[in-house]
Amino acid sequence: MVAVVQHYTLSMDKYEKVNLRIDEIVAEIQRLGRWSSGSLSPEKLENMGPFGMNTMPLEQWIQFVLVPRVQEIVEKKGEFPQSSISAYAVKYFDGDLDGQRLLQLIVEFDQIVNE
């Protein structure tokens, strides 16, 4: 099964791979019960710092900042900026055993974007 999945992802272009990984990240945040059902207050977007660290949990930053931005880049077939989310996520999820699958998906996202 793993070989089939690996072969499938090898035949995908970068946009498809990124889209798939973002979908998996969203699903994992939802599975963990960390997906926000409401909207984000505008104040949280002001002076939020890298990855939202000053005003929100990483999961909210992914939901309200990263996902829409990635969707826009994929839709327009734009250029992805270098990503270093995983460096922050390693610290953020330190000691969070439930968050380890999400961390792995974020690391894989960075690898795809930065290839």
N, C-alpha and C positions, 0 to 999 in steps of 0.2 A: 504494500500500500504506500509506504513512504517513497519508494522509487517512482511510483505513478505520480504522486504529488510533486516530487522534485522535477520530474520530466515536464509536467504541466506548467510549473512555474518557470522553467527554463525557456519555454516557448512564448512566454508572455513578455510584452514590452515593459519598460520601466513604469509607465503610467498605470498599467494594469496591476503590476506587482505592488506599487504604492497604494493603489485603491484597495486591493485585497487586504493588505496589512492594516490599513486604517479601519476597514470594516471589522477585522478581527480585534483591533484595539477597542473599538466602540462596543462590540459584543462582550468583551471581557470586562470593561468598566460597568456595563449594564448587569452582567452576571454577578459582579461584586456588590451591586446595589449602590454604586457611587456615581451613577448618572443622574444629573439634576433634571427634575421634571419642569421646573420653572425657567424663567429667563434670568439673565445675569444683569445686575444693576449696572448702569453706566459708570458709577464710581469705581467699580472693581476693575474696569479697563484702564483707568487713569493711574499712572505711576505704578503699574503692576509689576514692573521689573521682569527679568528674564524668566520665562516659563510661568509667569503669574505669581512668582514666589512671594511678592509683597502683599497680595490681596486675595489670593484664592488657592485652593488645593490644586495640585497638578492635574487631577482628573477633570476639574472644571476648565482649566486652561486648554487641555486637549479638546474638550467638548466645544467650547465657545470661541477658541482662537485657532488652534491647529487644524481641526477637522474642516471648518469652512475655508481656511486658506489652502489646504491641500486640495480640496474639491475644486476650488477656483483654478489652481495651477493645472490640475488634471484636465478639467474642462477646456481650458484654453491651450493645452499642450505647451505650457510655459516652462520656464527653467526653475528647477528646485534649488533653493539656497542650500549651502552646507548645513547639515543638521547635527546638533550635539545634545539633543534631548536626553539621550541615554546617560550621559555623564551626570546630569542633574538627577535623573530618575534613579540611578544607583544609590545616591545619597538619600533621596526622598523615600525609597522603599526599603531602606536598611531596617531590618527588624520586622518588617511587615510580611509575614509568611504568606498571607493571602494575595499579596500584590506581586508575587514572583513571576507568575505567568504573564501578567501585564508588563512587567519589567522586560521580560524576554521579547515580547512583541515590539516594545519600544526600541530595544537594541537592534532587532531585525529591521525595523523601519529606518533607523539611522543608516544601517548598512546598505539598504536598497537606495536610499536617497543619495548617499555619498559615493556610490559606485561610479 
